[in-house]
């Protein structure tokens, strides 16, 4: 049971489910949601490839995690490094087979996301902000992937709303990644990771994080103003925007490691509500 629990924690299942859900959200923006094999394959591909990237990340981060998060599966001894890599390989194969069975565009999108993810883990992580942008690209891709799952050729209106959502996700996740750098500053500094927090301090990181989060908030009225969503979009997106603005204020007032961790976790909640806004807006 300890080994099984270790593998489960290794892939961060909540992140995997959210990325699988992102595919469904992307699909809902361009087509009425009906149960189909392609939709299932899209969820499976996003879930497993996200899990693979988490496992690869923990393999390369095992030294840093020994300082920042000693209870993670590898530093705690629940999983050994080779097991983590083998598990990542199995998950990657499942993800690529699922995307291949869907269509060529999905396979290409999955390959791009996987390459970007591995580039971040192996090379980009130490670069700080550029690495944060790589992560955000991986998080934004599943929404585009979801649109390809149900429709290979997108009309202008469909392409526009998918692009706006991907941009909002990209910016808000970058803000979260910069805030995460405050949480991990001790371990990152010991490993020469050039995050914003390491290079410029926690206060500057809090400002940078807030900049990206507020930029995302600034884009949220566009789908409504352009007539791309229904009125049901508004209650959820307003709640999301209020939550993100409040998170920025909290982080700017208190950029301690403890509060940054709390804000980072809360942003995930605002993400989920924000995704609900786009789904609701299709009705």
SULNORGI-V451476 format. One record per pair of residues at least 24 apart in sequence whose C-alpha atoms are under 10 Angstrom apart, sorted by the first residue. I is the first residue (numbers start at 1). J is the second residue. If there is no record, write none. Layout:
# SULNORGI-V451476
<<I	J> <I	J>>
This chain:
# SULNORGI-V451476
<<2	73> <2	78> <2	79> <3	73> <3	77> <3	78> <3	79> <3	80> <4	78> <4	79> <5	73> <5	78> <5	79> <6	72> <6	73> <6	74> <6	76> <6	77> <6	78> <6	79> <6	80> <6	84> <7	51> <7	55> <7	73> <7	74> <7	78> <7	79> <7	83> <7	84> <7	87> <8	51> <8	55> <8	73> <9	51> <9	54> <9	55> <9	72> <9	73> <9	78> <9	79> <10	51> <10	52> <10	53> <10	54> <10	55> <10	56> <10	57> <10	58> <10	59> <10	72> <10	73> <10	74> <10	78> <10	79> <10	84> <10	87> <10	88> <11	47> <11	48> <11	49> <11	50> <11	51> <11	52> <11	53> <11	54> <11	55> <11	56> <11	57> <11	58> <11	73> <11	84> <11	87> <11	88> <11	91> <12	50> <12	51> <12	54> <12	55> <13	47> <13	48> <13	50> <13	51> <13	54> <14	47> <14	51> <14	268> <15	47> <15	50> <15	51> <15	54> <15	139> <15	268> <16	43> <16	44> <16	45> <16	46> <16	47> <16	48> <16	49> <16	50> <16	51> <16	52> <16	53> <16	54> <17	43> <17	44> <17	46> <17	47> <17	48> <17	50> <17	51> <18	43> <18	46> <18	47> <18	50> <18	139> <18	142> <18	268> <18	271> <18	272> <18	275> <19	43> <19	44> <19	45> <19	46> <19	47> <19	48> <19	49> <19	50> <19	51> <19	138> <19	139> <19	140> <19	141> <19	142> <19	143> <20	44> <20	45> <20	46> <20	47> <20	48> <20	49> <20	50> <20	142> <20	143> <20	146> <21	46> <21	47> <21	142> <21	143> <21	146> <21	272> <21	275> <22	46> <22	47> <22	139> <22	140> <22	141> <22	142> <22	143> <22	144> <22	145> <22	146> <22	272> <22	275> <23	47> <23	140> <23	141> <23	142> <23	143> <23	144> <23	145> <23	146> <23	147> <23	148> <23	149> <24	142> <24	143> <24	145> <24	146> <24	147> <24	149> <24	150> <24	279> <25	142> <25	143> <25	144> <25	146> <25	147> <25	162> <25	165> <25	275> <25	276> <25	277> <25	278> <25	279> <26	141> <26	142> <26	143> <26	144> <26	145> <26	146> <26	147> <26	148> <26	149> <26	150> <26	158> <26	161> <26	162> <26	165> <26	166> <26	275> <26	278> <26	279> <27	142> <27	143> <27	144> <27	145> <27	146> <27	147> <27	148> <27	149> <27	150> <27	151> <27	162> <27	279> <28	143> <28	146> <28	147> <28	150> <28	278> <28	279> <28	280> <28	281> <28	282> <28	283> <29	143> <29	144> <29	146> <29	147> <29	157> <29	158> <29	159> <29	161> <29	162> <29	165> <29	228> <29	229> <29	278> <29	279> <29	280> <29	281> <29	282> <30	146> <30	147> <30	148> <30	149> <30	150> <30	151> <30	154> <30	155> <30	157> <30	158> <30	159> <30	161> <30	162> <30	282> <31	147> <31	150> <31	151> <31	158> <31	282> <32	150> <32	282> <32	283> <33	150> <33	279> <33	282> <34	150> <36	150> <37	101> <37	102> <37	149> <38	98> <38	99> <38	101> <38	102> <38	103> <38	146> <38	148> <38	149> <38	150> <39	102> <39	146> <39	149> <39	150> <40	98> <40	102> <40	149> <41	94> <41	95> <41	97> <41	98> <41	99> <41	100> <41	101> <41	102> <41	149> <42	95> <42	98> <42	99> <42	101> <42	102> <42	106> <42	110> <42	142> <42	145> <42	146> <42	147> <42	148> <42	149> <42	150> <43	95> <43	98> <43	99> <43	142> <43	146> <43	149> <44	91> <44	94> <44	95> <44	96> <44	97> <44	98> <44	99> <45	91> <45	92> <45	93> <45	94> <45	95> <45	96> <45	97> <45	98> <45	99> <45	100> <45	102> <45	106> <45	107> <45	110> <45	142> <45	145> <46	92> <46	95> <46	96> <46	98> <46	99> <46	110> <46	113> <46	141> <46	142> <46	143> <46	145> <46	146> <47	91> <47	94> <47	95> <47	142> <48	88> <48	90> <48	91> <48	92> <48	93> <48	94> <48	95> <48	96> <48	98> <49	88> <49	89> <49	90> <49	91> <49	92> <49	93> <49	94> <49	95> <49	96> <49	110> <49	111> <49	113> <49	114> <49	117> <50	88> <50	91> <50	92> <50	95> <50	113> <50	114> <50	117> <50	138> <50	139> <50	142> <51	87> <51	88> <51	91> <51	92> <51	95> <52	84> <52	85> <52	86> <52	87> <52	88> <52	89> <52	90> <52	91> <52	92> <52	93> <52	94> <52	95> <52	114> <52	117> <52	118> <53	85> <53	88> <53	89> <53	91> <53	92> <53	113> <53	114> <53	115> <53	116> <53	117> <53	118> <53	120> <53	121> <53	138> <54	84> <54	88> <54	117> <54	121> <55	81> <55	83> <55	84> <55	85> <55	86> <55	87> <55	88> <55	89> <55	91> <56	81> <56	84> <56	85> <56	86> <56	87> <56	88> <56	89> <56	117> <56	118> <56	121> <56	122> <57	84> <57	85> <57	88> <57	117> <57	118> <57	120> <57	121> <57	122> <57	125> <58	84> <58	85> <58	121> <59	83> <59	84> <59	85> <59	88> <59	121> <60	85> <60	121> <60	122> <60	125> <61	121> <61	122> <61	125> <61	187> <61	188> <61	191> <63	187> <63	190> <63	191> <64	184> <64	186> <64	187> <64	188> <64	189> <64	190> <64	191> <64	193> <65	184> <65	187> <65	188> <66	187> <67	184> <67	186> <67	187> <67	188> <67	190> <68	183> <68	184> <68	185> <68	186> <68	187> <68	188> <69	184> <69	187> <99	145> <99	149> <102	148> <102	149> <102	150> <103	148> <103	149> <103	150> <103	151> <103	152> <104	148> <104	149> <104	152> <105	145> <105	148> <105	149> <105	152> <105	153> <106	142> <106	144> <106	145> <106	146> <106	147> <106	148> <106	149> <106	152> <107	145> <107	148> <108	145> <109	138> <109	141> <109	142> <109	144> <109	145> <109	146> <109	148> <110	138> <110	141> <110	142> <110	145> <112	137> <112	138> <112	141> <113	137> <113	138> <113	139> <113	140> <113	141> <113	142> <113	145> <114	138> <124	193> <125	188> <125	193> <125	194> <125	195> <126	188> <126	191> <126	192> <126	193> <126	194> <126	195> <127	192> <127	193> <127	194> <127	195> <127	196> <128	177> <128	178> <128	181> <128	188> <128	193> <128	194> <128	195> <128	196> <128	197> <128	198> <128	199> <129	174> <129	177> <129	178> <129	181> <129	194> <129	195> <129	196> <129	197> <129	208> <130	174> <130	194> <130	195> <131	174> <131	177> <131	178> <131	194> <131	195> <132	170> <132	173> <132	174> <132	175> <132	176> <132	177> <132	178> <132	180> <132	181> <132	195> <132	196> <133	170> <133	171> <133	173> <133	174> <133	175> <133	177> <133	178> <134	170> <134	174> <135	170> <135	173> <135	174> <135	177> <136	166> <136	167> <136	169> <136	170> <136	171> <136	172> <136	173> <136	174> <136	175> <136	176> <136	177> <137	166> <137	167> <137	169> <137	170> <137	171> <137	173> <137	174> <138	170> <139	166> <139	169> <139	170> <139	173> <139	174> <140	165> <140	166> <140	167> <140	168> <140	169> <140	170> <140	171> <140	173> <141	166> <141	169> <141	170> <142	166> <143	169> <157	226> <157	227> <157	228> <158	228> <160	223> <160	226> <160	228> <161	222> <161	223> <161	226> <161	227> <161	228> <161	229> <161	278> <162	223> <162	278> <164	216> <164	219> <164	220> <164	222> <164	223> <165	216> <165	219> <165	220> <165	222> <165	223> <165	274> <165	275> <165	278> <167	215> <167	216> <167	219> <167	220> <168	212> <168	213> <168	214> <168	215> <168	216> <168	217> <168	218> <168	219> <168	220> <168	271> <168	274> <169	213> <169	216> <169	271> <169	274> <169	275> <170	212> <170	213> <170	216> <171	209> <171	211> <171	212> <171	213> <171	214> <171	215> <171	216> <171	217> <171	219> <172	209> <172	210> <172	211> <172	212> <172	213> <172	214> <172	215> <172	216> <172	217> <172	244> <172	267> <172	268> <172	270> <172	271> <173	209> <173	212> <173	213> <173	216> <173	264> <173	267> <173	268> <173	271> <174	208> <174	209> <174	210> <174	211> <174	212> <174	213> <174	216> <175	205> <175	206> <175	207> <175	208> <175	209> <175	210> <175	211> <175	212> <175	213> <175	214> <175	215> <175	216> <175	248> <175	264> <175	267> <176	206> <176	209> <176	210> <176	212> <176	213> <176	260> <176	261> <176	263> <176	264> <176	265> <176	266> <176	267> <176	268> <177	205> <177	209> <177	264> <178	202> <178	204> <178	205> <178	206> <178	207> <178	208> <178	209> <178	210> <178	212> <178	260> <178	264> <179	205> <179	206> <179	207> <179	208> <179	209> <179	210> <179	248> <179	251> <179	255> <179	257> <179	259> <179	260> <179	261> <179	262> <179	263> <179	264> <180	205> <180	206> <180	209> <180	257> <180	260> <180	261> <180	262> <180	263> <180	264> <180	265> <181	205> <181	206> <181	209> <181	257> <181	260> <181	261> <181	264> <182	206> <182	209> <182	255> <182	256> <182	257> <182	258> <182	259> <182	260> <182	261> <182	264> <183	255> <183	256> <183	257> <183	258> <183	259> <183	260> <183	261> <183	262> <183	264> <184	257> <184	260> <184	261> <185	257> <186	257> <201	255> <202	251> <202	252> <202	254> <202	255> <202	256> <202	257> <202	260> <203	251> <203	252> <203	253> <203	254> <203	255> <203	256> <204	252> <204	255> <205	251> <205	252> <205	255> <206	248> <206	249> <206	250> <206	251> <206	252> <206	253> <206	254> <206	255> <206	256> <206	260> <207	248> <207	249> <207	251> <207	252> <207	255> <208	252> <209	248> <209	251> <209	252> <210	244> <210	245> <210	247> <210	248> <210	249> <210	250> <210	251> <210	252> <211	248> <212	248> <213	241> <213	244> <213	245> <213	247> <213	248> <213	267> <214	241> <214	244> <214	245> <214	248> <216	241> <216	244> <217	241> <217	242> <217	244> <217	245> <220	274> <220	277> <220	278> <223	278> <223	281> <224	281> <228	278> <228	281> <228	282> <229	277> <229	278> <229	279> <229	280> <229	281> <229	282> <229	283> <230	277> <230	278> <230	279> <230	280> <230	281> <230	282> <230	283> <231	277> <231	280> <231	281> <231	282> <231	283> <232	276> <232	277> <232	278> <232	279> <232	280> <232	281> <232	282> <232	283> <233	274> <233	275> <233	276> <233	277> <233	278> <233	279> <233	280> <233	281> <233	282> <233	283> <234	277> <234	278> <234	280> <234	281> <235	273> <235	274> <235	276> <235	277> <235	280> <235	281> <236	270> <236	272> <236	273> <236	274> <236	275> <236	276> <236	277> <236	278> <236	279> <236	280> <236	281> <237	270> <237	271> <237	273> <237	274> <237	275> <237	276> <237	277> <237	278> <237	280> <237	281> <238	273> <238	274> <238	277> <239	270> <239	273> <239	274> <239	277> <240	267> <240	269> <240	270> <240	271> <240	272> <240	273> <240	274> <240	275> <240	276> <240	277> <241	270> <241	271> <241	273> <241	274> <242	270> <243	267> <243	269> <243	270> <243	271> <243	273> <244	269> <244	270> <244	271>>
